[in-house]
Amino acid sequence: KLNRSDVREDQAGTPLALTLYVFDADNDCAPVKGAQVDIWHANASGLYSDESANGTSGQRWLRGYQLTDSDGRATFRTVYPGWYSGRAVHIHFKVRVYDGTTEALEFTSQMFFTDAMNSEVFAKAPYNTRGSTPDTSDETDSIYGTDGASLLLHPTSDGSGGYAADFSVGVS
């Protein structure tokens, strides 16, 4: 039901065009066509959709999946994620590869943003209503860990007040 590239719905925030590339690490990094790539993340207020604790049950904003094309590419239109207490700013993703109708691989991880990038974005509306400094930096996040730098997104300006970012995932 969430096969869609635009996951924003009515959520305010700085536009983010996100492209994920899935490659086969065991086959000379050949693109993986037809992999299912899911993303989900918090909104500018630090809330997730479809969470009873947030009062968002049944809502589906900032969630969706795409199947990779022949270049291994899945694209999403979203907004820069907000922060919530105890975690660094991140976007969750899951890659599923199927062998016919059977799931052959499932990989789940997170993509992060530099603390400097977060400060830049969170100084503006609608993020600045919560304060511009998350309580957890990348270095102090329990998931970011020692290899977190390999999970960083490096967004660039899209020329219209938003950002674009790419991320590559090698699966085996």
PyMOL commands that place a pseudoatom at each C-alpha (Angstrom):
pseudoatom trace, name=CA, resn=LYS, resi=1, chain=A, elem=C, hetatm=0, pos=[0.000, 0.000, 0.000]
pseudoatom trace, name=CA, resn=LEU, resi=2, chain=A, elem=C, hetatm=0, pos=[2.953, 2.323, 0.406]
pseudoatom trace, name=CA, resn=ASN, resi=3, chain=A, elem=C, hetatm=0, pos=[4.580, 1.786, -2.998]
pseudoatom trace, name=CA, resn=ARG, resi=4, chain=A, elem=C, hetatm=0, pos=[5.265, 5.439, -3.686]
pseudoatom trace, name=CA, resn=SER, resi=5, chain=A, elem=C, hetatm=0, pos=[8.150, 7.782, -4.277]
pseudoatom trace, name=CA, resn=ASP, resi=6, chain=A, elem=C, hetatm=0, pos=[6.575, 10.871, -2.659]
pseudoatom trace, name=CA, resn=VAL, resi=7, chain=A, elem=C, hetatm=0, pos=[6.165, 10.086, 1.053]
pseudoatom trace, name=CA, resn=ARG, resi=8, chain=A, elem=C, hetatm=0, pos=[5.590, 13.638, 2.305]
pseudoatom trace, name=CA, resn=GLU, resi=9, chain=A, elem=C, hetatm=0, pos=[1.790, 13.795, 2.414]
pseudoatom trace, name=CA, resn=ASP, resi=10, chain=A, elem=C, hetatm=0, pos=[1.002, 16.916, 4.487]
pseudoatom trace, name=CA, resn=GLN, resi=11, chain=A, elem=C, hetatm=0, pos=[4.268, 17.062, 6.429]
pseudoatom trace, name=CA, resn=ALA, resi=12, chain=A, elem=C, hetatm=0, pos=[6.069, 20.393, 6.615]
pseudoatom trace, name=CA, resn=GLY, resi=13, chain=A, elem=C, hetatm=0, pos=[9.828, 20.532, 6.372]
pseudoatom trace, name=CA, resn=THR, resi=14, chain=A, elem=C, hetatm=0, pos=[12.819, 21.182, 4.182]
pseudoatom trace, name=CA, resn=PRO, resi=15, chain=A, elem=C, hetatm=0, pos=[12.433, 19.182, 0.943]
pseudoatom trace, name=CA, resn=LEU, resi=16, chain=A, elem=C, hetatm=0, pos=[14.818, 16.251, 0.509]
pseudoatom trace, name=CA, resn=ALA, resi=17, chain=A, elem=C, hetatm=0, pos=[15.213, 14.279, -2.711]
pseudoatom trace, name=CA, resn=LEU, resi=18, chain=A, elem=C, hetatm=0, pos=[16.706, 10.955, -1.617]
pseudoatom trace, name=CA, resn=THR, resi=19, chain=A, elem=C, hetatm=0, pos=[18.141, 8.387, -4.019]
pseudoatom trace, name=CA, resn=LEU, resi=20, chain=A, elem=C, hetatm=0, pos=[19.331, 4.974, -2.873]
pseudoatom trace, name=CA, resn=TYR, resi=21, chain=A, elem=C, hetatm=0, pos=[21.361, 2.661, -5.090]
pseudoatom trace, name=CA, resn=VAL, resi=22, chain=A, elem=C, hetatm=0, pos=[21.472, -1.082, -4.379]
pseudoatom trace, name=CA, resn=PHE, resi=23, chain=A, elem=C, hetatm=0, pos=[24.460, -3.066, -5.647]
pseudoatom trace, name=CA, resn=ASP, resi=24, chain=A, elem=C, hetatm=0, pos=[25.372, -6.768, -5.530]
pseudoatom trace, name=CA, resn=ALA, resi=25, chain=A, elem=C, hetatm=0, pos=[28.614, -6.942, -3.524]
pseudoatom trace, name=CA, resn=ASP, resi=26, chain=A, elem=C, hetatm=0, pos=[29.217, -10.517, -4.710]
pseudoatom trace, name=CA, resn=ASN, resi=27, chain=A, elem=C, hetatm=0, pos=[28.870, -9.687, -8.408]
pseudoatom trace, name=CA, resn=ASP, resi=28, chain=A, elem=C, hetatm=0, pos=[31.309, -6.836, -9.159]
pseudoatom trace, name=CA, resn=CYS, resi=29, chain=A, elem=C, hetatm=0, pos=[28.850, -4.349, -7.627]
pseudoatom trace, name=CA, resn=ALA, resi=30, chain=A, elem=C, hetatm=0, pos=[26.296, -4.925, -10.372]
pseudoatom trace, name=CA, resn=PRO, resi=31, chain=A, elem=C, hetatm=0, pos=[23.047, -2.982, -9.857]
pseudoatom trace, name=CA, resn=VAL, resi=32, chain=A, elem=C, hetatm=0, pos=[20.249, -4.983, -8.254]
pseudoatom trace, name=CA, resn=LYS, resi=33, chain=A, elem=C, hetatm=0, pos=[17.024, -4.539, -10.224]
pseudoatom trace, name=CA, resn=GLY, resi=34, chain=A, elem=C, hetatm=0, pos=[13.709, -5.107, -8.441]
pseudoatom trace, name=CA, resn=ALA, resi=35, chain=A, elem=C, hetatm=0, pos=[14.951, -4.806, -4.841]
pseudoatom trace, name=CA, resn=GLN, resi=36, chain=A, elem=C, hetatm=0, pos=[12.356, -3.327, -2.506]
pseudoatom trace, name=CA, resn=VAL, resi=37, chain=A, elem=C, hetatm=0, pos=[13.732, -0.284, -0.660]
pseudoatom trace, name=CA, resn=ASP, resi=38, chain=A, elem=C, hetatm=0, pos=[11.649, 1.030, 2.254]
pseudoatom trace, name=CA, resn=ILE, resi=39, chain=A, elem=C, hetatm=0, pos=[12.278, 4.278, 4.108]
pseudoatom trace, name=CA, resn=TRP, resi=40, chain=A, elem=C, hetatm=0, pos=[10.666, 5.795, 7.208]
pseudoatom trace, name=CA, resn=HIS, resi=41, chain=A, elem=C, hetatm=0, pos=[11.591, 8.636, 9.534]
pseudoatom trace, name=CA, resn=ALA, resi=42, chain=A, elem=C, hetatm=0, pos=[10.383, 11.206, 12.032]
pseudoatom trace, name=CA, resn=ASN, resi=43, chain=A, elem=C, hetatm=0, pos=[8.695, 14.441, 10.996]
pseudoatom trace, name=CA, resn=ALA, resi=44, chain=A, elem=C, hetatm=0, pos=[9.868, 17.955, 11.890]
pseudoatom trace, name=CA, resn=SER, resi=45, chain=A, elem=C, hetatm=0, pos=[8.311, 17.536, 15.353]
pseudoatom trace, name=CA, resn=GLY, resi=46, chain=A, elem=C, hetatm=0, pos=[10.223, 14.301, 15.994]
pseudoatom trace, name=CA, resn=LEU, resi=47, chain=A, elem=C, hetatm=0, pos=[7.180, 12.022, 15.603]
pseudoatom trace, name=CA, resn=TYR, resi=48, chain=A, elem=C, hetatm=0, pos=[6.692, 8.880, 13.501]
pseudoatom trace, name=CA, resn=SER, resi=49, chain=A, elem=C, hetatm=0, pos=[3.476, 8.051, 11.720]
pseudoatom trace, name=CA, resn=ASP, resi=50, chain=A, elem=C, hetatm=0, pos=[1.549, 4.889, 12.618]
pseudoatom trace, name=CA, resn=GLU, resi=51, chain=A, elem=C, hetatm=0, pos=[2.715, 4.874, 16.240]
pseudoatom trace, name=CA, resn=SER, resi=52, chain=A, elem=C, hetatm=0, pos=[0.051, 4.675, 18.945]
pseudoatom trace, name=CA, resn=ALA, resi=53, chain=A, elem=C, hetatm=0, pos=[2.388, 6.328, 21.473]
pseudoatom trace, name=CA, resn=ASN, resi=54, chain=A, elem=C, hetatm=0, pos=[2.522, 9.374, 19.165]
pseudoatom trace, name=CA, resn=GLY, resi=55, chain=A, elem=C, hetatm=0, pos=[-1.222, 9.394, 18.522]
pseudoatom trace, name=CA, resn=THR, resi=56, chain=A, elem=C, hetatm=0, pos=[-0.530, 8.747, 14.833]
pseudoatom trace, name=CA, resn=SER, resi=57, chain=A, elem=C, hetatm=0, pos=[-1.976, 5.233, 14.415]
pseudoatom trace, name=CA, resn=GLY, resi=58, chain=A, elem=C, hetatm=0, pos=[-3.202, 4.619, 10.881]
pseudoatom trace, name=CA, resn=GLN, resi=59, chain=A, elem=C, hetatm=0, pos=[-1.327, 7.594, 9.438]
pseudoatom trace, name=CA, resn=ARG, resi=60, chain=A, elem=C, hetatm=0, pos=[1.355, 6.835, 6.862]
pseudoatom trace, name=CA, resn=TRP, resi=61, chain=A, elem=C, hetatm=0, pos=[3.332, 9.991, 6.217]
pseudoatom trace, name=CA, resn=LEU, resi=62, chain=A, elem=C, hetatm=0, pos=[7.096, 9.763, 5.737]
pseudoatom trace, name=CA, resn=ARG, resi=63, chain=A, elem=C, hetatm=0, pos=[6.861, 6.035, 4.992]
pseudoatom trace, name=CA, resn=GLY, resi=64, chain=A, elem=C, hetatm=0, pos=[7.076, 4.280, 1.657]
pseudoatom trace, name=CA, resn=TYR, resi=65, chain=A, elem=C, hetatm=0, pos=[8.925, 1.919, -0.612]
pseudoatom trace, name=CA, resn=GLN, resi=66, chain=A, elem=C, hetatm=0, pos=[10.135, 1.742, -4.180]
pseudoatom trace, name=CA, resn=LEU, resi=67, chain=A, elem=C, hetatm=0, pos=[11.451, -1.084, -6.347]
pseudoatom trace, name=CA, resn=THR, resi=68, chain=A, elem=C, hetatm=0, pos=[14.886, -0.427, -7.799]
pseudoatom trace, name=CA, resn=ASP, resi=69, chain=A, elem=C, hetatm=0, pos=[15.168, 0.148, -11.532]
pseudoatom trace, name=CA, resn=SER, resi=70, chain=A, elem=C, hetatm=0, pos=[17.730, -1.428, -13.875]
pseudoatom trace, name=CA, resn=ASP, resi=71, chain=A, elem=C, hetatm=0, pos=[20.398, 0.881, -12.420]
pseudoatom trace, name=CA, resn=GLY, resi=72, chain=A, elem=C, hetatm=0, pos=[19.635, -0.334, -8.881]
pseudoatom trace, name=CA, resn=ARG, resi=73, chain=A, elem=C, hetatm=0, pos=[18.061, 3.068, -8.096]
pseudoatom trace, name=CA, resn=ALA, resi=74, chain=A, elem=C, hetatm=0, pos=[15.077, 3.928, -5.870]
pseudoatom trace, name=CA, resn=THR, resi=75, chain=A, elem=C, hetatm=0, pos=[14.060, 7.565, -5.433]
pseudoatom trace, name=CA, resn=PHE, resi=76, chain=A, elem=C, hetatm=0, pos=[12.013, 9.315, -2.777]
pseudoatom trace, name=CA, resn=ARG, resi=77, chain=A, elem=C, hetatm=0, pos=[10.637, 12.804, -2.233]
pseudoatom trace, name=CA, resn=THR, resi=78, chain=A, elem=C, hetatm=0, pos=[10.545, 13.489, 1.469]
pseudoatom trace, name=CA, resn=VAL, resi=79, chain=A, elem=C, hetatm=0, pos=[11.500, 16.155, 4.002]
pseudoatom trace, name=CA, resn=TYR, resi=80, chain=A, elem=C, hetatm=0, pos=[14.563, 16.451, 6.175]
pseudoatom trace, name=CA, resn=PRO, resi=81, chain=A, elem=C, hetatm=0, pos=[13.833, 14.383, 9.306]
pseudoatom trace, name=CA, resn=GLY, resi=82, chain=A, elem=C, hetatm=0, pos=[13.312, 15.924, 12.709]
pseudoatom trace, name=CA, resn=TRP, resi=83, chain=A, elem=C, hetatm=0, pos=[14.932, 14.796, 15.930]
pseudoatom trace, name=CA, resn=TYR, resi=84, chain=A, elem=C, hetatm=0, pos=[13.629, 13.136, 19.038]
pseudoatom trace, name=CA, resn=SER, resi=85, chain=A, elem=C, hetatm=0, pos=[15.198, 12.634, 22.432]
pseudoatom trace, name=CA, resn=GLY, resi=86, chain=A, elem=C, hetatm=0, pos=[17.897, 9.990, 22.711]
pseudoatom trace, name=CA, resn=ARG, resi=87, chain=A, elem=C, hetatm=0, pos=[18.708, 9.560, 19.016]
pseudoatom trace, name=CA, resn=ALA, resi=88, chain=A, elem=C, hetatm=0, pos=[20.772, 11.324, 16.389]
pseudoatom trace, name=CA, resn=VAL, resi=89, chain=A, elem=C, hetatm=0, pos=[18.911, 12.520, 13.294]
pseudoatom trace, name=CA, resn=HIS, resi=90, chain=A, elem=C, hetatm=0, pos=[18.390, 9.576, 10.936]
pseudoatom trace, name=CA, resn=ILE, resi=91, chain=A, elem=C, hetatm=0, pos=[16.331, 7.888, 8.231]
pseudoatom trace, name=CA, resn=HIS, resi=92, chain=A, elem=C, hetatm=0, pos=[15.608, 4.169, 8.525]
pseudoatom trace, name=CA, resn=PHE, resi=93, chain=A, elem=C, hetatm=0, pos=[15.860, 2.005, 5.434]
pseudoatom trace, name=CA, resn=LYS, resi=94, chain=A, elem=C, hetatm=0, pos=[15.295, -1.628, 4.594]
pseudoatom trace, name=CA, resn=VAL, resi=95, chain=A, elem=C, hetatm=0, pos=[16.359, -3.492, 1.447]
pseudoatom trace, name=CA, resn=ARG, resi=96, chain=A, elem=C, hetatm=0, pos=[14.573, -6.705, 0.481]
pseudoatom trace, name=CA, resn=VAL, resi=97, chain=A, elem=C, hetatm=0, pos=[15.685, -8.881, -2.415]
pseudoatom trace, name=CA, resn=TYR, resi=98, chain=A, elem=C, hetatm=0, pos=[13.379, -11.619, -3.652]
pseudoatom trace, name=CA, resn=ASP, resi=99, chain=A, elem=C, hetatm=0, pos=[14.148, -14.897, -5.396]
pseudoatom trace, name=CA, resn=GLY, resi=100, chain=A, elem=C, hetatm=0, pos=[10.899, -15.205, -7.296]
pseudoatom trace, name=CA, resn=THR, resi=101, chain=A, elem=C, hetatm=0, pos=[8.277, -14.750, -4.569]
pseudoatom trace, name=CA, resn=THR, resi=102, chain=A, elem=C, hetatm=0, pos=[10.560, -15.812, -1.696]
pseudoatom trace, name=CA, resn=GLU, resi=103, chain=A, elem=C, hetatm=0, pos=[12.503, -13.217, 0.269]
pseudoatom trace, name=CA, resn=ALA, resi=104, chain=A, elem=C, hetatm=0, pos=[16.181, -14.068, -0.248]
pseudoatom trace, name=CA, resn=LEU, resi=105, chain=A, elem=C, hetatm=0, pos=[17.667, -11.137, 1.673]
pseudoatom trace, name=CA, resn=GLU, resi=106, chain=A, elem=C, hetatm=0, pos=[16.556, -8.490, 4.139]
pseudoatom trace, name=CA, resn=PHE, resi=107, chain=A, elem=C, hetatm=0, pos=[18.896, -5.762, 5.324]
pseudoatom trace, name=CA, resn=THR, resi=108, chain=A, elem=C, hetatm=0, pos=[17.899, -2.939, 7.691]
pseudoatom trace, name=CA, resn=SER, resi=109, chain=A, elem=C, hetatm=0, pos=[19.990, 0.074, 8.638]
pseudoatom trace, name=CA, resn=GLN, resi=110, chain=A, elem=C, hetatm=0, pos=[19.908, 3.841, 9.071]
pseudoatom trace, name=CA, resn=MET, resi=111, chain=A, elem=C, hetatm=0, pos=[21.341, 6.864, 7.296]
pseudoatom trace, name=CA, resn=PHE, resi=112, chain=A, elem=C, hetatm=0, pos=[22.578, 9.836, 9.317]
pseudoatom trace, name=CA, resn=PHE, resi=113, chain=A, elem=C, hetatm=0, pos=[23.328, 13.523, 8.764]
pseudoatom trace, name=CA, resn=THR, resi=114, chain=A, elem=C, hetatm=0, pos=[26.279, 15.490, 10.103]
pseudoatom trace, name=CA, resn=ASP, resi=115, chain=A, elem=C, hetatm=0, pos=[25.648, 17.517, 13.235]
pseudoatom trace, name=CA, resn=ALA, resi=116, chain=A, elem=C, hetatm=0, pos=[26.679, 20.642, 11.288]
pseudoatom trace, name=CA, resn=MET, resi=117, chain=A, elem=C, hetatm=0, pos=[24.049, 19.932, 8.629]
pseudoatom trace, name=CA, resn=ASN, resi=118, chain=A, elem=C, hetatm=0, pos=[21.417, 19.388, 11.319]
pseudoatom trace, name=CA, resn=SER, resi=119, chain=A, elem=C, hetatm=0, pos=[22.264, 22.740, 12.912]
pseudoatom trace, name=CA, resn=GLU, resi=120, chain=A, elem=C, hetatm=0, pos=[21.849, 24.486, 9.564]
pseudoatom trace, name=CA, resn=VAL, resi=121, chain=A, elem=C, hetatm=0, pos=[18.449, 22.910, 8.851]
pseudoatom trace, name=CA, resn=PHE, resi=122, chain=A, elem=C, hetatm=0, pos=[17.085, 23.104, 12.400]
pseudoatom trace, name=CA, resn=ALA, resi=123, chain=A, elem=C, hetatm=0, pos=[17.726, 26.861, 12.616]
pseudoatom trace, name=CA, resn=LYS, resi=124, chain=A, elem=C, hetatm=0, pos=[14.793, 27.325, 10.174]
pseudoatom trace, name=CA, resn=ALA, resi=125, chain=A, elem=C, hetatm=0, pos=[11.046, 26.740, 10.386]
pseudoatom trace, name=CA, resn=PRO, resi=126, chain=A, elem=C, hetatm=0, pos=[9.366, 24.402, 11.084]
pseudoatom trace, name=CA, resn=TYR, resi=127, chain=A, elem=C, hetatm=0, pos=[12.233, 22.750, 12.975]
pseudoatom trace, name=CA, resn=ASN, resi=128, chain=A, elem=C, hetatm=0, pos=[13.236, 25.800, 15.036]
pseudoatom trace, name=CA, resn=THR, resi=129, chain=A, elem=C, hetatm=0, pos=[10.044, 25.695, 17.118]
pseudoatom trace, name=CA, resn=ARG, resi=130, chain=A, elem=C, hetatm=0, pos=[11.619, 22.818, 19.092]
pseudoatom trace, name=CA, resn=GLY, resi=131, chain=A, elem=C, hetatm=0, pos=[15.060, 24.293, 19.519]
pseudoatom trace, name=CA, resn=SER, resi=132, chain=A, elem=C, hetatm=0, pos=[17.823, 23.924, 16.996]
pseudoatom trace, name=CA, resn=THR, resi=133, chain=A, elem=C, hetatm=0, pos=[20.013, 21.445, 18.844]
pseudoatom trace, name=CA, resn=PRO, resi=134, chain=A, elem=C, hetatm=0, pos=[19.102, 17.760, 19.144]
pseudoatom trace, name=CA, resn=ASP, resi=135, chain=A, elem=C, hetatm=0, pos=[19.985, 16.260, 22.527]
pseudoatom trace, name=CA, resn=THR, resi=136, chain=A, elem=C, hetatm=0, pos=[21.959, 13.428, 20.887]
pseudoatom trace, name=CA, resn=SER, resi=137, chain=A, elem=C, hetatm=0, pos=[24.867, 13.992, 18.492]
pseudoatom trace, name=CA, resn=ASP, resi=138, chain=A, elem=C, hetatm=0, pos=[26.098, 11.446, 15.976]
pseudoatom trace, name=CA, resn=GLU, resi=139, chain=A, elem=C, hetatm=0, pos=[29.032, 10.531, 18.228]
pseudoatom trace, name=CA, resn=THR, resi=140, chain=A, elem=C, hetatm=0, pos=[26.815, 9.877, 21.256]
pseudoatom trace, name=CA, resn=ASP, resi=141, chain=A, elem=C, hetatm=0, pos=[24.101, 7.949, 19.387]
pseudoatom trace, name=CA, resn=SER, resi=142, chain=A, elem=C, hetatm=0, pos=[23.881, 4.264, 20.365]
pseudoatom trace, name=CA, resn=ILE, resi=143, chain=A, elem=C, hetatm=0, pos=[23.318, 3.114, 16.752]
pseudoatom trace, name=CA, resn=TYR, resi=144, chain=A, elem=C, hetatm=0, pos=[25.763, 5.422, 14.951]
pseudoatom trace, name=CA, resn=GLY, resi=145, chain=A, elem=C, hetatm=0, pos=[28.704, 3.660, 16.604]
pseudoatom trace, name=CA, resn=THR, resi=146, chain=A, elem=C, hetatm=0, pos=[32.244, 3.442, 15.285]
pseudoatom trace, name=CA, resn=ASP, resi=147, chain=A, elem=C, hetatm=0, pos=[31.206, 2.882, 11.655]
pseudoatom trace, name=CA, resn=GLY, resi=148, chain=A, elem=C, hetatm=0, pos=[28.575, 5.624, 11.521]
pseudoatom trace, name=CA, resn=ALA, resi=149, chain=A, elem=C, hetatm=0, pos=[30.619, 7.752, 9.168]
pseudoatom trace, name=CA, resn=SER, resi=150, chain=A, elem=C, hetatm=0, pos=[29.945, 5.165, 6.435]
pseudoatom trace, name=CA, resn=LEU, resi=151, chain=A, elem=C, hetatm=0, pos=[26.211, 5.773, 6.983]
pseudoatom trace, name=CA, resn=LEU, resi=152, chain=A, elem=C, hetatm=0, pos=[26.324, 9.554, 6.551]
pseudoatom trace, name=CA, resn=LEU, resi=153, chain=A, elem=C, hetatm=0, pos=[24.328, 11.341, 3.912]
pseudoatom trace, name=CA, resn=HIS, resi=154, chain=A, elem=C, hetatm=0, pos=[25.969, 14.403, 2.374]
pseudoatom trace, name=CA, resn=PRO, resi=155, chain=A, elem=C, hetatm=0, pos=[23.060, 16.447, 1.009]
pseudoatom trace, name=CA, resn=THR, resi=156, chain=A, elem=C, hetatm=0, pos=[23.685, 19.207, -1.500]
pseudoatom trace, name=CA, resn=SER, resi=157, chain=A, elem=C, hetatm=0, pos=[21.471, 22.192, -2.234]
pseudoatom trace, name=CA, resn=ASP, resi=158, chain=A, elem=C, hetatm=0, pos=[18.823, 21.624, -4.888]
pseudoatom trace, name=CA, resn=GLY, resi=159, chain=A, elem=C, hetatm=0, pos=[18.807, 25.360, -5.676]
pseudoatom trace, name=CA, resn=SER, resi=160, chain=A, elem=C, hetatm=0, pos=[15.231, 25.783, -4.390]
pseudoatom trace, name=CA, resn=GLY, resi=161, chain=A, elem=C, hetatm=0, pos=[15.712, 25.724, -0.615]
pseudoatom trace, name=CA, resn=GLY, resi=162, chain=A, elem=C, hetatm=0, pos=[15.814, 21.944, -0.367]
pseudoatom trace, name=CA, resn=TYR, resi=163, chain=A, elem=C, hetatm=0, pos=[18.442, 19.241, -0.615]
pseudoatom trace, name=CA, resn=ALA, resi=164, chain=A, elem=C, hetatm=0, pos=[19.327, 16.169, -2.646]
pseudoatom trace, name=CA, resn=ALA, resi=165, chain=A, elem=C, hetatm=0, pos=[21.272, 13.175, -1.320]
pseudoatom trace, name=CA, resn=ASP, resi=166, chain=A, elem=C, hetatm=0, pos=[22.423, 9.806, -2.663]
pseudoatom trace, name=CA, resn=PHE, resi=167, chain=A, elem=C, hetatm=0, pos=[23.316, 6.678, -0.741]
pseudoatom trace, name=CA, resn=SER, resi=168, chain=A, elem=C, hetatm=0, pos=[24.712, 3.372, -2.012]
pseudoatom trace, name=CA, resn=VAL, resi=169, chain=A, elem=C, hetatm=0, pos=[24.007, 0.003, -0.384]
pseudoatom trace, name=CA, resn=GLY, resi=170, chain=A, elem=C, hetatm=0, pos=[26.002, -3.110, -1.192]
pseudoatom trace, name=CA, resn=VAL, resi=171, chain=A, elem=C, hetatm=0, pos=[24.159, -6.358, -0.452]
pseudoatom trace, name=CA, resn=SER, resi=172, chain=A, elem=C, hetatm=0, pos=[25.601, -9.858, -0.380]
for i in range(1, 172): cmd.bond("trace and resi %d" % i, "trace and resi %d" % (i + 1))
show_as sticks, trace
zoom trace
